[in-house]
Amino acid sequence: MKRNHPVRQSMAVSGLLLAALFLLPLAVIVPFRAELFDREPPVDETEGAPFVSGELDARTTLKVLDGDTVVEMDLGTYLVGVVRAEMPASFHQEALKAQAVAARTYTLHKIQSGGNHGEQADICTDSTCCQAYISEERARANWGGDADDYEAKVETAVKETDGQAILYGGVPILAVFHSSSAGLTRAAGEVWLNDLPYLQAVESPEETDRIPNYYSRVEFTAAECKEKLLAAFPEADLSGPISGWLQNAVTDSAGSVETVEVGGVTVKGARVRSALGLRSACFDWEARDGKLVFYVTGYGHGVGMSQYGADKMAADGADYREILTHYYTGVTVDSYLPG
């Protein structure tokens, strides 16, 4: 037993040495454990740095009605959301810049004319009332793998046109726009009640083979068509054969229906388009097998800038100023600050 004592003593010493070897690094590391091992706050990799507006756009603060909530943001931040929503980010950069200036001008015109929301808000995110708007998060989800490039293009379009507006007589115009026309845009008076000197018909270089649903076909049963038309035109007489419900269409130079008789009542083609949910007022129709079949060209009201036409002009080398002064008659493009 006594002969084993040195062995046990030696093992004890070895154990202490091993423990020291393991514990010594911990003694050094523990005081700095937070710096070495603590996780940093998570980074949202779906969005980049927040957009910073240019000097002129940053001076205008908007009250934007988004659903039931009013959100305050500067003009540039709002415009980025509008351009994301209103024009495909795959379009050429000069087309996106033209869209940014058109959207800025439309917004300034809304502010100066009193808009649709009184003191509650300057503008809203409903495209049927004002302009469409989409957040960066939602846009990125739609864009997928192109999100970084597309967001950069949109932000660049807004920032590089900082404060630029389309002016007629020194005042921002009603800068309406649409997706695609039927080779010619339409004058405002052909679509709405009042004509405007800067919203006149001009040629539009659409590339029809690359525009989704440029030509569309819609058919309605007699019952469906009667319900929709009478809801919009209750004074119409649709008691006769379906083939006679729409007659005597008058078309403009672009081939769009300017006026048409619905059950004996003369109405704007734009109202028929709205009543039936057609993609544009450039339509023809026929009665077939007890149904009305409509053949439609283009998308939108056809007034102002055609977005696909703008992209074709950009592809051919036009800059945003050339695009805008082509689609809006007699205007200038210059810096503008609301008074």
Secondary structure, 3 states (H helix, E strand, C coil): CHHHHHHHHHHHHHHHHHHHHHHHHHHHHHHHHHHHHCCCCCCCCCCCCCCCCCCCHHHCEEEEEECCEEEEEEHHHHHHHHHHHHCCCCCCHHHHHHHHHHHHHHHHHHHHHCCCCCCCCCEECCCCCCCCCCCHHHHHHHHHHHHHHHHHHHHHHHHCCCCEEEEECCEECCCCEECECCCECECHHHHCCCCCCCCCCCECCCCHHHCCCCEEEEEEEHHHHHHHHHHHCCCCCCCCCHHHCEEEEEECCCCCEEEEEECCEEEEHHHHHHHHCCCECCEEEEEECCEEEEEEECEECCECEEHHHHHHHHHCCCCHHHHHHHHCCCCEEEECCCC
